[in-house]
Amino acid sequence: MFIYNAHFNTVKNNLFSKSDIAIHLTAGSEENKIYGNYIVKNKRQVKYVASREVEWSFEEQGNYWSDYQGWDRDFNGIGDEAFEPNDGIDKILWKYPAANVLINSPAIQTLRWVQKKFPVLKSPGIKDSYPLMKNTFQIPVDKDSSENLRSSL
């Protein structure tokens, strides 16, 4: 999904899966409600090109992220820590795609850790304060098309 200069929209209950980029948000697209979505197994979950932090949850409901690595110690179905799918490292990788060969290297992982522990180095981006812990997305189908859909998944 490409969101360009869009304001005051609601994006909920969608599945974004197996894409190069699930959601690309740019050009001051603000004041949107983005929650209850399932963002699963994309090469890049979100590409955010702007200079402000944007919250992607609404009324304490966030989105499910397949790469969220948090805990749910109180078993309420919501991650205990906010999820931020973009960081300064992502922005470097967008600018210099050849650097993607280093994405899983110890150096990149260390930079991500330092960025998280020292927020002074943090660049603005997407923040989901209530990430969902379980992928419960179900595709509604009618009886006739269910067999075709099952074989395509």
Helices and strands as residue ranges (DSSP letters): E 2-4, E 10-12, E 15-17, E 21-26, E 33-35, E 38-40, E 44-49, E 54-55, E 64-65, H 88-95, G 97-102, H 106-117, G 119-121, E 126-127, H 146-152
